[in-house]
Amino acid sequence: MTGYITKLVEGKVFGFIRVGNTEYFFHREDFHGHWDDLTMDYYKSKEKIEVEFDAVDSAKGPRAANVRRVDE
């Protein structure tokens, strides 16, 4: 599945990905890549960061696993 990062919570190391009307939670452990580079690009760039991921169900709602940037 492909979506865009809508929010990163820097101090808590998690974020959200939007696909249509659904937001998927992901944790740093779910991200395959350099977290520091992701956060720096997110806060400095005006472009949306596109990611691919596997959608999984969790007790707290939609979750993203195996998150990876499309541009890398």
Secondary structure, DSSP 8 states (H G I E B T S, - for coil): -EEEEEEEEGGGTEEEEEETTEEEEEEGGGB-S-HHHHHHHHHH-SS--EEEEEEEEETTEEEEEEEEETT-
